[in-house]
């Protein structure tokens, strides 16, 4: 819905085709303690910014949300076998 609202509906399809590594990261990170609660808080903040008509705040919240996951890459790599991260 966000891609449609932003006027770039095809971007969702492109993103789905190219996000294998990020999807792997998401799936490995989700079971970690506190991740689900943080994800829900992040999504609420994103929706609230959109509902308030504040695209700058929405973009900031999306960036913060994605950055939090990316910040855990090394910890996730240390927790799971190296085979999970080979191309």
N, C-alpha and C positions, 0 to 999 in steps of 0.2 A: 504494500500500500504506500509506503514511503517513496519508493521509486516512481510509482504512478503519480503521486502528488507532486513530486519534484519535476515531472515532465520527462523522465528518462526510464520508461517502463522496461525497455529492452536491457538496461544495465543489470537488472536482477538475473536474467538468463546468462549473460556474460559472466557475472560474478560467480554464479553457481558452477559454471564450467571450469573456472580457474581457481577455485578456493580450496583445493584438496588439502594443502598443508595447513591452512588456517582451520579447516574443519577438523582435521586430526588434532590440532592443538586444543580446539574447543572441547572435543570429546574426552581428551585426556585430562583436561583441566577441571571440567565440571564436577567430577566426584570429589575433588579436594575440599577440605573443610572450609566452610564459609563462602564458597564460590557461588552456590545457588542463591543464597541470600543477597550477595553483592550484585549478582546479575539481575535479580528482581528489582533491587533499588535503582540500578542503572537504567533499566528499561522504564521504570516509573518516571525517573527524571527526564528521560528522552521524550516520553509521551506528554508529560506536563509542559515541557518547553514547546513542543509542537502545538499543543492545545492552546497555549498562551499566545501563539502566533509569533514566537521568538526564534527565528531560524538560526541566529547566532548562538543562542544558548543551546538549541538542539544540536547543532554541529559540535559545540564544545563538549556536550554530554556524550555524544557518539564517540568522539575522539578519546575522551577519558575512559570510556567503557572498553574500547579496543586496546588502548594502551595498557590497561590493567592486565588483560590477558597476555599481551606480548611481553610484559615485564616478568612473567613467570616461565618463559621458555626454558631458561637454563635449569630451573628447579624441576620442571617436567621432564626434561631430557635426562636429568640425573636419576629420576624416579623410575623411568621406563627403559626397557632394553634399547640399545642403539639401533636395532633393526627397525624400530618404529619411525626412524627419522632419515632413513636412506631414500634417495631418489630412485 
